[in-house]
């Protein structure tokens, strides 16, 4: 959205607000490169951690409260995992100390994303701390499956790392299979996401198709 607004001259380099699902987020297009890639940041608001934040039932079978905000969940053949529940407007289950291999992601992600303990399902991330300010994640999105990269997943991983003491507040580069995003998390878990955005195509919906959507 920010890239399109910038390209069509509707916004400049100053921050602007966008209403999303009844909330307002602040976005900013910092620059546009010669290759058409925009440098965009979004102030995501304050994240929340813990079971209540993501609608996770602690009394569900196989679920056990651990050291807050960690929850352990039994996944059958996939074993038992320690989950850090994070909400950045949508639910996430971040799992540290697991191999970041595709097979392990599929085993944990496919089970955890649809686990009955989550009222609305959840996105899943296997994550690790590479070095100070450097995080790595693999993503399994609810309703989708394996995903190369995700902005909210990157935010969830950074929040989980900071809230669990694995990382200090500040800016973190989150490395995913599809690229790297920068996530800033402060002591109050206020989150800012920043990274490259590139438009892929532009299209126009046919009048007949629109009329069908409208039921005409």
Secondary structure, 3 states (H helix, E strand, C coil): CHHHHHHCCCCCCCCEEEEECCEEEEEEEEEECCCCEEEEEEEEEECEECHHHHCECCCCCCEEECCCCEEEEECHHHCEEEEEEEECCCEEEEEECCCCCHHHHHHHHHHHCCCCCECCCCEEEEEEEEECCEEEEEEEECCCEEECCCHHHHHHHHHHHHHCCCCCCEEEEEEECCEEEEEEECCCCEEEEEEEEECCCCCCCCHHHHHHHHCC
